């Protein structure tokens, strides 16, 4: 077991921080290495969260830097120069690749590694799964802890007999007959992977995990090299509220940039905050978040403005110079109030925490925003 490395990447967001706390509490015997990709462009609030988390974990979170830098430049600046001032965007996201994914894979090298990722049970997105076969990704917050590549192999029609044999080891009687009926049904247009997987999970999550573990033992997967894997018995499913509760109960707290700050425009009141971790200039920000940055961190906003030159802007249709014109700020705030009101009308729950909906969250890069 000691040959396998366990790692957990901290993005500076709430979900990965909560996962680190959860793993420490629930699996204290797993020797997990924590790391963070240091872009040197994070918000101060993120750095504070990392410090508090280190205190809670009693362990350093290793900062991986994609390049050596001096005090006059940052890792992001280093790569921006190589990309000839071409700012990254959602269509050309070189920043994630260069600043986060490549250094992460270099750090791991060729050692068999299990990487824990904090995608929640209420999210539809898949986490980043390395193409390197020595890295196996596990999602402890989801009902299905396995990554898609593993599920595809386990449920592949060629493996039906193997899977049948594993189930026969653990189940008997009527339940076995019912399970085998599902296992023996080949995948097709009408019976696809997720349907088959969810039906098998309905018969027992831990049971499904045991079968997957047995299967992985016949492969080169890092988990298959373990004698025991404690997450096999994990039947938890954690959603957004659970994440906030973990952070609060541990004393680490919710990242400070989530704190709603009140603003007033033309007699109407609204609140804004930053809803995601990552670089202060991240192009995934909503317009209201740019205004938050302008008003709450004016120096960082000015720095972000300096990157806009030679026709390159952070947003497709608007420059940072334009977005802070008083009339434009007014419009963005008014629109934000209207949008929030519409959203709140749809939300039935009386708990404020449920209202912290992050827009477009499912489209975001998990390396930056979990
Ligand atoms: S936070 Fe945004 S800008 Fe920073 S690396 Fe991630 S996608 Fe790129």
Boltz pocket constraint, residues with backbone or C-beta under 6 A from the ligand:
constraints:
  - pocket:
      binder: B
      contacts: [[A, 39], [A, 88], [A, 93], [A, 95], [A, 96], [A, 99], [A, 100], [A, 277], [A, 278], [A, 279], [A, 281], [A, 282], [A, 283], [A, 284], [A, 365], [A, 368]]
      max_distance: 6.0
